[in-house]
Amino acid sequence: MSLGLISIVVPVYNEELNVAPMYDRLNSVFSKLEYEFEVIYIDNCSLDRTVDEIKKLASMYKNVYGIVMSRNFGSSQPSEIAGINYSRGDAVVLIDGDIQDPPELIEEFIRKWEEGYEVVYGVRKKRKGSIIRRIGYKMFYRAFKKLSYVDIPLDAGDFGLIDRKVVEEIKSLNENEVFLRGIRAWVGFKQCGVEYIREDRMRGKTSYSLRDNIKWAKMGIFNFSYKPLEYISKVAFIMTFFAMIGIIYYVVLHFVYDKTPYGFSTQVILTLFLSSLQLFALGIMGEYIARIFNEVKGRPRYIVREIINDSSRHEKDGNLKEIINNREE
């Protein structure tokens, strides 16, 4: 007798070599558990044969579904939201399609969930790969935790299990730009982490460049922190204080010494320094304004071109149009 259904949401982009191995490992995990499972692959408009591999797998297994985006929507976050909206399980597991996160850890996630935890996330106590990438991620998570106005767990990615009640709360949020690991912490509920070692990629090549990672990091910080704006105010106050001291000093100097020398180099340095500070402050404010602009337009977070292996599922659900358009009221 099944204890329930677990939905596995797998965002993929150019992962044709990993689609089938991911399912094989998931199937091996659930063969030892008393839960049914469904696997939802979300393709972010891949350029290789990823969609063909999903269709092939879906023709073999009734519990495999595919969502194909109408275009590439950037990061994996819109794909994960699409998978969450489409899922039916009593709990939803998010896992990257590159299989760097071990599917075998899902068994431990479910055990913690059965103990009463509503959110169980993986904590990367160690990760393999280039040392520059490892250092960069370590620095980001610590900076993010320090800057964020919510308590963000260190070294925790999107890989984890979310209870259905938490899923429904996440689905109710209407913000356009989603940073799921931040949202997951923000919604609260009873949470815990499970440590693991993140493997290096075995098949294929990563689609994330340094520029993409910087953009992703900025998205997290500017969506969950006001501190950059606070720092502008603090710097402005400090610079105003020193400017007032400088003004008083030069006024006094002017009256004490008739032939006070005027330093051209000093003026150039101060002008460049203060101009740089102003441009930096404007850049930070621009990041927040751009996100406000993006939110007020109210465009959907994603658009679906095709749903694979859908007919039997939606004879009962009757909400295919709602899922494809993703028009949340």
N, C-alpha and C positions, 0 to 999 in steps of 0.2 A: 504493500500500500504506500502510495506516494505521500510525503509530508508536505508537498507544495511545489510551486514552480519558481525557479530561479532564472532571471533574464540576464544573459551575458551580452553586454554592449561592446562591440569591437570596432572602433574607428580605423579605417584603412586608407592609405594613399600610396599607390605604386607598391603594393605588397602581394603581388601574385604568387610569390614563392612561400608566403607565410599563411595564406588563407586555409589551405587544407591541413598543414601541420598544427595550426591553432585549434581547429575542430578536433583533430585526433587526440590532442592532449586534454582538451576539455572533456571529451567523451570518456577518456580514461579516468579522469577525476570523478566524474559523476557516476561511473559504473560502480564506484565504491560507496556512493551516497544514496539515501532514500528520497531523493528529490528529482523531479523532472527538470529539464532545462531547455531553454531556447537560446539560440545564438543569433544575434542581430548584427550583421556586418553593415557599416555605414561607409560607403565609398565617396570620398571627397573629390570626385571627378578625376580619377586616376588616368594616367597616360599609357599604362601598360595593360595587361590582360587580367587585372584584378577582378573586374566585373564578370568576365567570363568564368573565372574560377569560382566566384560566389554562386553564379547560376548553375554551374556544374555540381557544386556541393548541395545546393538547394534542391536539385532534381533527384538527388540520392537520399536526402534526409528531410523529413517533414518539419523538423524543429530548427531548420536553418532559414533565415530570412535575410533579405538584402534591401538596403535603402541607397539609392543612387542620387547624389546631389546634381542639381542642374548646372552647377559650375563649382569651381574651387572656392570655398568660403574661408580660406586662410587657415587658421589653426584647427586643431581637432575639437575645439570646444563646441562649435555649432553641430558637428557630427555627433558628439556625445549627447547633446540636448535632443537631437532628433531621435537617437536611440532610446533615450529615457522616455520621451513622449510616446514612442511606439511600443514600449515594453509592457508586458502584462503580469510579470512575476510578483511574488510576494516580497522579493528583494531583487535589486538590480546590482550587477557587478560590472564595473568599468575596467577595461583592460586594453592597452595599446595593441595594435595589430602586428607589431614587430616582434612580439614574444620576448621582449627583454624582461618583462615582468612575468614570473613563473605562474602559470595557471594552477599549478599544484597547491599554491598558497590559498586558493579559494576554499579548500576544505577547512583550513584554520579560520578563515573569515566566517564561514557558516557556523562553526563551533562557537565563536564569540557571539555571533548573532543569536544563536539558540540560548546563550547565557543571559540575553537581555539587552545587548548593545544594539543600538539602531543605526549606527554608522561605524564601520570597521575599515580602516585605511592601512595601506602598506607603508612602512617606514624604511627608507633605504639606509640601512646602517653602513652599507658599503656598495659602491657601484663600480663596475668595470668600464673600460674605455680610456680615452686619452686623459692625461693628467690635467690638461688645461680645461677640458670640459668638466671634470670632476671638481676642480677648484672653483670654477665659475658657478656651478650649481650650489655648492656649499655656501659661497658668498651670497648668492641670491636669496636662499632660504633664510639665512640669518638676517640679512637686511630687510627682507619682506616681513619677518616676524617682528622686528624692531619698529618698523614704520607702520604696520597695519593697526587699525582700530579694533580688530578682532583677534582672538588668540589663535594664531596659525601654527599647527604642529610642524616641527622641523623635519626636513627631508621627506615629506609626505607628498607624493604625486597624486594623480587622479585614480590610480589603481586602488580599488577598494569596493566594499559592499555597502549598499544603502537600502534601508528598510522602505517598504512601500509608503508608509506615512510620511517619511522624509522626502521620498520621490514626489509625492503629491504637493508638498510645500515648495519644492524646487520648481515644479511645473507651473505653479501659480505666480511665480515671479516674472515680470514682464520686461525686465531690462534687456536691451539688445546685445550689449557686449558682456559676455558671460565668462567668468574665470572660476571654473567649477570647484577647484580645491579651496578657494576663498569662500564661495557660496556655501559649500558643504560645512565649513567651520561656522559661518554666519548663522545658519538655520538652527544650530545647536543640537539638542537631543543628546542621548547618552552615547558617547564616542570612545573609541580606543584604537590604538595602533598595534600593528604586528610587524616586527622587524624582519627584514629579508635582505639578501644580496641581489642587486640588480645586475643581470648579465649583460654582456656586450651583444650587439646585433650579430646573429648567426647567418642570416640570409638577406640579400639586398643591401641597398644603401639608404642612409637617412636622407630625408627630404628637407631637414631643418638646417639652415645655414646659420652663421653667427648673427647675421642681421635679423633672421627670424626669431632667434632666441632672445635678442635684445628687445625686439618688438613685443614678444610674449611677456618678458619680464616687466616692461613698462606697463603693459595692460594690467598685470596683477597689482602693481604698486599704485597706479593712479585710480584703480577701481576700489581699492581697499585702504587708502590712506589719504589724510588731509595734511600730513606733516610737511610735504614739500611746500605747500602754501604757507604753513606756519613758519618754516625756515626762511622764506622770503621776508616775512614780517620781522623776524629776529635780525636778519642781516641788514635790512633797511634801518632798523632802530640803531644797531651798532654803528653803521656807516654814518648815520645822521649825527650820532654822538661825536664821532671822530671829526666829522666835518665842522661841527660847531666849535670844537677845540681848535681846529686849524684856522677857522675864521677869526676867532678871538686872538690867537697867537699872531697872525699876520697883521691884524688891526693894531695891536699893541706895538709890534715891531715897527710898523709904519710911523707911529708917532714918536717912538724912542730913537730910532735911527732915520735920519733924513734920506740917506742914500741906501735904502734897503735894496739888495740885488733881487732881481726877478729870475727865477729858474725856469728856463724853457723846457728842459728835460723833465723836470718835476711835473709841469703842467701836462706834457704829453703822456707821461706814465699814469697820472691820475685820471686823465680823460679816457685813456684806453681801458684802464681798470674798471672805472665806474660804468663805462659804456658796455663792457663785457658783462658786468653784473646785471645791468638793466636788460640786456638781450637774454641772458640766462633766465631771469625772472619772467620775462615775457614768454619764453619757450615753455616754462612750466605751466603758466596760466593758459597758454595755447593748448597744451595737452588736455587740460580739464575742459576747456571750451569746446574742443573737437569732440570730446565724449558726450558733452551736453547736446551738441549739434546732431550727433549720431543717434542719440536716444529720442530726441523730440520728433524726428522724422517718422518714427513708428514703423519702419520697415520690418518685415519678418526676419528672423535670425537665419533662416535658411529656406531654400526652395527645393523640393524633391522632384526629380525627373521621372523616377521609376521605382516601384516597390516590387521586389522579387519574392515569389512564393507566397503571395498575399491572399489569393481567392478564398481558400477555406477558412482562413483566420477572420476575414472581415464579413463573411456571411453571418457570423455571430455578433461581431462588434458593430458593424454598420457605421464606422466613423472614418473611412478611408479619405473622404474629401477633407475632413477636418485635419487629419494628420498630414496630408500632402501640402495643404496651403499653410498650415501652422498659424492660423489666424486666432491667437488667443485673445479673448475679450478682457 
